[in-house]
């Protein structure tokens, strides 16, 4: 009896019959989908540098771009009534945000909690945009490219400010009520130096991934330029956490160097020597002194008062271990201990104090799910996401980043990349088995962490 290939789904599946839509509806859907994706790329491109650009109508440029992308995608959804089934990673994100919203009922700072929940809601929209629009690996890679190009803008802007001797303190002094601490560090567009350091450090694993996986001379040239300019800009920020995060990001280089053509290995050596020369002759001595004090600050100092803030936070946690003090209420909770409403300057401690043990477990479960998904990926993608998680973890250990856009960009890209990878592989399986590949394009499976969502059987 002739063998017949069939598909068995173990997870929720959505399938749309190809013959139900008219050609005009399909054309409208395709056009709206492309427009929304282009706008989303613009949003990601703006993310590394546009967050502190002067506002337009009370909103920064990135917010306007995000609203436009959400509007176009909502219109596409209204026209087609088609959506993707959420992955388990998305449910962990929803659970974390839902728990933050519930903290309104016991928060110590109601206004800050409401503001934080509103911020989380906007970030969930960004995750939804990525999930709905980055449906193929090419589109996910396009978003990675957009982030790298945006980081290049921020890097060049920081170097330009250094060349024109415009320090971060001079930029900050134009903001009413802004307290200036150090006058020798450099940044771009009112960006906090430590935040900028981590934003640029996150681009380093993406650069190596694009260099190995993509073709095109212009793209590779821009990637090498961002690598050199990004590391130089991180040094100019004087961010110790940014430097350590960048070292974590550079750990991807020995993992993928054997996949680079010999020409690119030579370029890598040139870039390394160029960075050494740049660091020796161009980076201000004050920045080197600050960075070199990291070890002594870690063992004997306060890491710019961070250890004092952390001790105060742990004291508050002992009084509210299970539920926490409420999302966004860390500053008010430690006010009595430190006399200044500081944020936590540590993402994990911030979540632990604000959302209690339950919130910390939800964040841990989300990160563990992303890590597990990365471990199931192909070698290159595995290196990318493990290095990104390592870079992010190191960087946010000195920053409050649980509600920042780069964090949720990573949270959104992780499941999108896992699904896009398996979707492309599934289409190949269909073609190999002589089944119409168009059906595979319409299928969206429910488990981003394993192949168990679909199995091919012979009968």
C-alpha positions in Angstrom: 0.0 0.0 0.0 1.4 3.4 -1.0 2.8 5.4 1.9 1.0 8.7 2.6 2.4 11.5 4.7 0.1 13.2 7.2 0.5 15.8 9.8 -0.4 15.3 13.5 -0.6 18.3 15.8 0.0 18.0 19.5 -0.4 21.7 20.2 -3.1 24.2 19.2 -3.0 24.9 15.5 -4.6 27.6 13.4 -5.1 27.0 9.7 -6.6 29.3 7.3 -8.1 27.9 4.0 -6.3 29.3 1.1 -9.3 29.6 -1.1 -11.6 31.6 1.1 -10.0 35.0 0.6 -10.5 36.9 -2.5 -7.5 38.2 -4.4 -8.3 41.8 -3.4 -8.6 40.9 0.3 -5.3 39.0 0.1 -3.7 42.0 -1.6 -4.9 44.4 1.1 -3.7 42.0 3.8 -0.3 41.7 2.2 0.1 45.5 1.8 -0.9 46.2 5.4 1.4 43.5 6.7 4.4 44.9 4.8 3.6 48.5 5.9 3.3 47.4 9.5 6.6 45.5 9.4 8.5 48.4 7.9 7.1 50.7 10.6 8.1 48.1 13.2 11.7 48.1 11.8 11.7 51.9 12.1 10.6 51.6 15.8 13.4 49.1 16.5 15.9 51.4 14.7 14.8 54.3 16.8 15.0 52.3 20.1 18.8 52.6 20.8 19.0 56.3 20.4 15.5 58.0 20.1 14.1 57.4 23.6 15.5 60.8 24.8 15.2 62.8 21.6 13.1 65.9 22.1 9.4 65.2 22.3 6.8 65.7 19.5 3.4 66.6 20.8 4.3 65.4 24.2 5.5 62.0 23.0 9.0 60.9 21.8 9.4 59.8 18.2 9.6 56.1 19.1 6.1 56.3 20.7 4.6 57.8 17.6 6.2 55.1 15.4 5.0 52.4 17.7 1.4 53.8 17.7 1.5 53.9 13.9 2.7 50.2 13.7 0.0 49.2 16.2 -2.7 51.0 14.2 -1.7 49.4 10.9 -1.5 46.0 12.4 -4.9 46.5 14.1 -6.4 47.4 10.8 -4.9 44.3 9.2 -6.3 42.2 11.9 -9.8 43.8 11.5 -9.7 43.1 7.8 -8.5 39.5 8.0 -9.6 38.4 11.5 -6.4 36.4 11.5 -4.0 36.2 14.5 -1.3 33.9 15.8 -1.7 31.7 18.8 0.5 32.9 21.7 3.5 30.8 22.8 4.1 29.7 26.4 6.7 32.5 26.7 4.0 35.0 26.0 1.9 33.6 28.9 4.8 34.1 31.3 5.0 37.7 30.1 1.3 38.2 30.6 1.5 36.6 34.0 4.3 39.0 35.1 2.3 42.0 33.9 -0.9 40.7 35.4 0.8 40.3 38.8 2.2 43.8 38.5 -1.4 45.1 37.9 -2.7 43.2 40.9 -0.2 44.9 43.1 -2.3 48.0 42.8 -4.4 46.6 45.6 -1.5 46.6 48.1 1.0 49.0 46.7 2.8 51.6 48.9 2.9 54.1 45.9 -0.4 54.0 44.0 0.6 56.6 41.3 3.9 54.9 40.5 2.2 51.5 40.3 -0.4 52.7 37.9 2.3 54.3 35.7 4.3 51.2 35.7 1.4 49.0 34.7 0.7 51.4 31.9 4.3 51.1 30.7 4.0 47.3 30.9 0.8 47.4 28.8 2.6 49.4 26.1 5.5 47.0 26.1 3.1 44.1 25.7 1.9 45.8 22.5 5.5 45.9 21.3 5.8 42.1 21.9 2.5 41.5 20.1 3.7 43.5 17.1 6.9 41.5 16.9 4.9 38.2 17.3 2.4 39.1 14.6 4.8 40.6 12.1 8.1 38.7 12.5 6.7 35.4 11.2 9.8 34.4 9.2 13.5 34.2 10.0 14.2 36.9 7.5 11.9 39.2 9.3 13.4 38.5 12.7 16.9 39.1 11.2 15.6 42.3 9.7 14.7 43.5 13.2 18.1 42.6 14.5 19.6 44.6 11.7 17.4 47.6 12.6 18.7 47.5 16.2 22.3 47.3 15.1 21.9 50.2 12.7 20.2 52.2 15.5 23.1 51.3 17.9 25.5 52.6 15.2 23.7 56.0 15.2 24.0 56.2 19.0 27.7 55.1 18.8 28.6 57.7 16.2 26.6 60.4 18.1 28.5 59.6 21.3 31.9 59.8 19.5 30.8 63.0 17.9 30.0 64.5 21.3 33.4 63.5 22.5 35.1 65.1 19.6 33.2 68.3 20.1 33.7 68.1 23.9 30.0 68.0 24.8 29.8 65.9 27.9 26.8 64.0 29.2 26.7 66.4 32.2 26.4 69.4 29.8 23.5 67.8 28.1 21.9 66.8 31.4 22.3 70.3 32.8 19.7 71.6 30.3 17.0 69.3 31.9 15.3 71.1 34.8 15.8 69.3 38.1 18.4 67.0 36.7 21.2 66.2 39.1 24.7 66.1 37.6 27.2 63.7 39.2 30.2 63.3 36.9 31.3 65.8 34.3 33.8 63.7 32.3 31.5 61.1 30.8 30.0 61.1 27.3 26.6 60.1 25.9 24.1 60.8 23.1 20.8 62.6 23.1 20.3 62.9 26.9 20.8 59.2 27.3 22.0 58.0 30.7 25.5 56.8 30.3 25.0 53.5 32.0 21.8 52.8 30.1 23.6 53.7 26.8 26.5 51.3 27.7 24.1 48.4 28.0 22.1 49.3 24.9 25.3 49.3 22.9 26.6 46.1 24.5 23.5 44.2 23.5 24.3 45.0 19.8 27.6 43.1 20.0 26.2 39.5 19.9 23.8 40.7 17.1 26.7 42.0 15.1 28.6 38.7 15.2 25.4 36.8 14.4 24.8 39.0 11.3 28.4 38.7 10.2 28.2 34.9 10.2 24.7 34.3 9.0 24.1 37.1 6.4 25.6 38.1 3.1 26.2 41.5 1.6 29.3 43.7 1.6 27.5 46.8 2.8 25.8 45.0 5.7 29.1 43.4 6.9 30.8 46.8 6.6 28.2 48.4 8.8 28.4 45.6 11.3 32.2 45.9 11.6 31.8 49.7 11.9 29.2 49.3 14.7 31.5 46.8 16.5 34.4 49.3 16.5 32.3 52.4 17.2 30.1 50.6 19.8 33.0 49.5 21.9 34.7 52.9 21.7 31.4 54.6 22.7 31.0 52.2 25.7 34.4 53.2 26.9 33.5 56.9 26.4 30.4 56.5 28.6 32.7 55.4 31.4 30.0 52.8 32.4 31.7 50.0 34.4 28.6 47.9 34.0 28.5 48.6 30.3 32.1 47.5 29.9 31.5 44.2 31.8 28.4 43.6 29.7 30.4 44.3 26.5 32.9 41.7 27.6 30.1 39.2 28.0 28.8 40.1 24.5 32.3 39.6 23.1 32.2 36.1 24.4 30.3 35.2 21.2 33.3 35.9 19.0 35.4 32.8 19.9 32.2 30.7 19.5 31.6 31.8 15.9 35.0 32.9 14.6 35.7 29.6 12.9 32.6 30.3 10.7 33.9 33.6 9.5 35.8 33.7 6.1 39.5 34.3 6.5 39.1 37.9 5.2 36.8 38.7 8.1 39.2 37.1 10.6 41.8 39.5 9.3 39.4 42.4 9.7 38.6 41.2 13.2 42.3 41.5 14.1 42.5 45.0 12.5 39.4 46.1 14.5 41.0 44.7 17.7 44.3 46.6 17.1 42.3 49.7 16.2 40.3 49.5 19.4 43.5 49.2 21.4 45.0 52.2 19.7 41.7 54.1 20.1 41.6 53.2 23.8 45.2 54.2 24.4 45.2 57.5 22.6 41.6 58.8 22.4 39.6 57.6 25.5 40.0 60.1 28.3 42.1 59.1 31.2 39.2 59.9 33.5 37.2 57.2 31.9 39.9 54.7 32.2 40.4 55.6 35.9 36.6 55.1 36.6 36.5 51.8 34.8 39.7 50.5 36.5 38.1 51.3 39.9 35.5 48.6 39.3 37.3 46.0 41.3 38.0 48.2 44.3 34.4 49.5 44.3 33.1 46.0 44.1 35.2 44.8 47.1 35.5 47.9 49.2 33.3 50.7 47.9 29.6 51.3 47.3 29.4 51.1 43.5 28.2 54.7 43.4 25.9 54.1 46.4 24.3 51.0 44.9 25.2 48.7 47.8 23.5 51.2 50.2 20.4 51.1 48.0 20.4 47.3 47.8 20.7 47.0 51.6 17.8 49.2 52.0 15.8 47.2 49.5 16.6 43.9 51.2 15.4 45.5 54.5 12.1 46.4 52.8 11.8 42.9 51.3 12.0 41.3 54.7 8.8 43.2 55.7 7.0 42.3 52.4 8.4 39.0 51.2 5.5 37.4 49.5 3.5 40.2 47.7 6.1 42.9 47.6 5.5 46.7 48.0 3.9 47.2 44.5 5.2 47.7 41.0 7.2 50.9 40.8 7.1 51.5 44.6 10.8 50.7 45.3 11.9 54.3 45.6 9.2 55.3 48.0 9.7 52.1 50.1 13.4 52.8 50.8 12.9 56.6 51.3 13.1 56.3 55.1 16.3 54.4 54.9 18.3 56.5 52.4 16.4 59.8 52.4 16.5 59.9 48.6 13.9 58.0 46.4 16.4 55.9 44.4 15.4 53.1 42.1 16.9 49.7 42.8 19.7 49.8 40.2 19.4 46.1 40.0 16.5 44.5 38.0 16.3 41.3 39.9 16.3 43.0 43.3 13.8 45.6 42.0 11.3 42.8 40.9 11.9 40.9 44.2 11.1 43.9 46.4 8.3 45.3 44.3 6.5 42.1 43.3 7.7 39.8 46.1 8.7 36.2 45.7 5.8 35.4 43.4 6.9 38.2 40.9 10.5 37.1 41.1 9.5 33.5 40.3 7.5 34.7 37.3 10.5 36.6 36.0 12.8 33.6 36.6 10.3 31.3 34.8 10.2 33.7 31.8 14.0 33.8 31.6 14.4 30.1 32.1 11.9 29.5 29.2 13.9 31.7 26.9 17.1 29.9 27.9 15.5 26.5 27.3 14.2 27.7 23.9 17.7 28.9 23.0 19.2 25.5 24.0 16.9 23.8 21.5 18.0 26.0 18.7 20.6 25.5 16.0 24.2 26.3 17.0 24.4 29.8 15.7 21.0 30.9 17.1 21.9 29.1 20.4 25.1 31.2 20.6 23.2 34.4 19.8 20.5 34.0 22.5 22.7 32.6 25.2 25.2 35.4 24.7 22.4 38.0 24.6 20.9 36.6 27.8 24.3 36.7 29.5 25.0 40.2 28.3 21.5 41.4 29.5 21.9 39.6 32.9 25.3 41.2 33.6 24.1 44.6 32.5 20.8 44.8 34.4 22.5 43.7 37.6 23.4 47.3 38.0 20.4 48.9 36.3 16.6 48.9 36.7 15.6 47.6 33.4 12.5 45.4 33.9 10.3 48.1 32.3 12.7 49.3 29.6 12.1 48.8 25.9 15.4 46.9 25.1 14.5 44.3 27.7 11.1 43.7 26.2 12.5 43.8 22.7 14.5 40.8 23.6 11.5 39.2 25.3 9.6 39.7 22.1 12.3 38.5 19.7 13.1 35.3 21.5 9.8 33.5 20.8 9.5 35.1 17.4 12.9 33.7 16.4 12.1 30.3 17.8 8.8 30.0 15.9 10.2 31.5 12.7 13.1 29.1 12.7 10.9 26.1 13.1 8.3 27.4 10.7 11.0 27.7 7.9 12.3 24.2 8.8 8.7 22.8 8.6 8.3 24.3 5.2 11.4 22.5 4.1 10.1 19.2 5.4 6.9 19.7 3.4 8.9 20.3 0.2 11.1 17.3 0.8 8.0 15.1 1.3 6.3 16.6 -1.8 3.5 18.2 0.1 2.3 21.6 -1.0 4.4 24.1 0.9 1.6 26.7 0.9 -0.2 24.8 3.6 2.9 24.9 5.8 3.0 28.7 5.5 -0.5 28.9 6.9 0.2 26.7 9.9 1.4 28.1 13.3 2.2 25.7 16.0 2.0 26.1 19.7 5.3 25.0 21.3 8.4 27.2 20.6 10.7 25.1 22.7 10.6 21.7 21.0 9.7 19.9 17.8 6.8 18.1 19.5 4.3 20.5 18.1 4.3 18.5 14.8 5.2 15.1 13.9 5.3 13.4 10.5 3.8 9.9 10.4 3.7 7.2 7.8 0.6 5.1 7.4 
